[in-house]
């Protein structure tokens, strides 16, 4: 006879039943549909970028995008409510993509002077290598207002000021200057045929000087950023190729 409080029965663990054939097929169809939808979205945005770069942005019309993408109006509206929304998404995607590229290239670099020198050169390099990208970036309000990109620039410049690397009084003005110069520079190098690398390097130095960095330090940082970009970009940036 057992004495004391009996232990509560603990149910034995049960093995999960394997997915049925119908469930497996359903998961595959869901994943396949999601991939197909993402490919079509990318195709529509690529067509939007191509058309906007040719037509100068606002002059582009949805019919041009549909012809470029080889898609129907119904397909377009399954992804975007309006043509303006597609343009907005394009600008945001380009900004997010830029932030990812900067993070990959400069995640191990803590020097705020060097990081600030490198960012504009990376953006202008892409605009020189892919002029359509540069034209859209130059005219996109969503590129310059995208929180991830603006946040990264603000944090970097403010940290440099706190460390005594930069000397300015108004942080928002400093961020706006950085963005405006970079966007205008993107348009410039997208249209230039030569001297683009020198332009990007000089723009970088001038921005550092405008933020209050000594000229000698700004020059050295801009030179470093150019050399580093040419040395490491082929390993990390799929769009990179040499340009002049």
N, C-alpha and C positions, 0 to 999 in steps of 0.2 A: 504494500500500500504506500502510495506516495504521500509525503508530508510536506508542509509549507505551502506557500503560494505557487500555484502552477504557473509556468512561463506562458506568456501569450504565444499563440501559434504565429509564426512568421511565414507568410506565403513564399514559396520558392520562386526565384526569378524565372521569368518566362522569356523565351527567345522571341523577338519580334518576327512576325510572319513576313516572309519575303514578299516584295512587291509583285503584284500580279502583272501579267502581260499587258493588260489594259492600262494599268497605272504607269508602267514603264513607258509605254507608247505615248501616254498623255504628257508625261514629263518631257519626253523628246520633242513632241509637237510644240509644247510651250516654249522650250528653249529655242527651237528652230524659228518659231514665229518672232521671238524677241530679237534674234540675230538678224532676221530678214528686215524687221522694222528699223533696227539701228542702221543697217546698211543703206536703206532707202533714205533715212534722215540725213546721213552723211552725204549721200549723193545729191540730195536737194540743196544742202548747205554749200556743197562744192560748186554746184551750178549757180547758186546765189552769189557766191564770191566771184566767180568768173564773170557773170553778167554785171554785177555792181562795179567791178574794176574796169570793165569796158565802157559802161554807160555813165560812170561818174557818180554812182551811188543813187541819189534820189530819182535820177532820170530813168533808172531801170524799171521795168514793169514785170508783172508775174508771168505774162505770156513768154517773155524771153527766157525766164527760168525754166518753165515747163518744156520749152523746145530744147534747151541746153541739157536738161536732165532726162529727156525722153519720158516724161511722166505726165499723167493726167491731172486735171484740176482737182478731181476728187482725191487722188493720192496726196497731192500737196496739202489739201485742207484736212486730211486725216492726221497730219503731223503739226501743222501750224494754223492758227485761227486766221491770220492775216499775213500779207507779204511783209508788213512792217515787223511783225513778230519774228518772222524768219530772219530778217536782217538783224534784229536785236539778239536773237539766239546765236547768230554767227559771230557778232562782236564779242559776246560773252564767252563763247567757245574759244575764240582766238586769245582772249585775255587769260583764260584758265590754262590753255596750252602753253602760253608764254611763262606763266608762273611755274608750271611743272618743269619746263626747260631750265629756268633759272635755278630751281631747287636742285635739279639733277647736277647741273654744272658747278654750283657754288655752295653746296651743302657743307663742305668741309672748310670753307673760308669764312673766318670770323671778322676779319679786318673790314670795317665799314667803308673806308675809303676805297678799297679794292672792289668791294661788292657794288658800290655806287658807280664806279667807273665801268664795271663789266656789264651791268644791266642794259643801259642804252646801246652799247656796242652790239650786244646779242640781238636786240630787236632790230637795229638798223642793218645788221648783217643779213637777217632773214628777209627784210624788205628788199635788200639788194639782190639776193639770190632768188627770191620769189616775188617779183614785182606786183603781181595781183594781190598777194597777201599784204604787201606794204601799202598798196592803194586803199584797200578796205580798212586796214588798221588806222590809216591816216584820217579817214572820214567817219570812223565809227565812234559815236558818243558812248556806246555800251562798252567798247574796249577801254576807254579812259575812266569810266565810272564803275567798272566791275570791282566789287569790293575786295576780292582776293588780290588783285594786282595793286590797287591803291593801298591796301593794307600793308602789303609787302614793302612798297616804296616808303610809306610813312614810317613804319617801324625801323627800317634801315637808316633813313635820314635822321630821325629823331634820336636813335641810338648814337649815331655819329656826333650829333650836337652835344649830347650828354657826356660823351667821352672827350669832348674838346677838339674833335677832328673838324667839325663844321661850326660855323659861326653865323647865325641868322636869327631874326626875331620872330618871324611868323611861319609856323610849321605848314599851315595850309597853303600859303603862298609858295613855299619851297616845293611842296608836292605838286602843285599846279604847274609851276615852272618846269619841273622835271617831266611831267606828262606831256605838256604842250610842246616842249622842245623835241621830245622823242617822237611824237606823232607827226609833227611837221617834218622832222628829219626823215621819217619813214617815207613820206610822200616824195621828198627830194631825191633820196637814193633810188627809189623805185623808178624814177624818170631818168636818172643819170646813166651814162654808159661807161664812164671812167671816173677815177678819183673817189669812188664810193668808200673804200676802206679808209682812206685818209680823212674823208669827211666824218665818218663814224668815230674815228679816233679823236679828231679835233673837237667834235661835239661833246664827247665824253669829258675831255679836259676842261672845256669851258663851263660845263655844268658843275664840275667839282669846284672850280674857281668861284662860280656864282654862289655856291653854298658856303664859301668862306675858306676853302682849303688853300694853303699857300701854293703859288704857281709851280714851284719846284716839285712839291709833293703831288700836285694834280698831274703834272706832266709825267712823272714816274709811274703813277697809278694807271694813267691812260695807256702808256706804253706796255705795262704789264698786262692789262686787260686784253689788248690786241694780240700780244704774243701768246697768252694763255688760251684765248679763243681759237686761234689757228692751230695750236698744238693739241688741244683736248676735244674740241668740238667734233672732229671726225669719229671719235669713239662714242659720243653721247647723244649727238643730235642727228637724227636720220635725214633731215633736210639739208645738212651742211654740204657745201662744196666751196672750193677756193674762188675768190673773186677779187677784183682790183678796183 
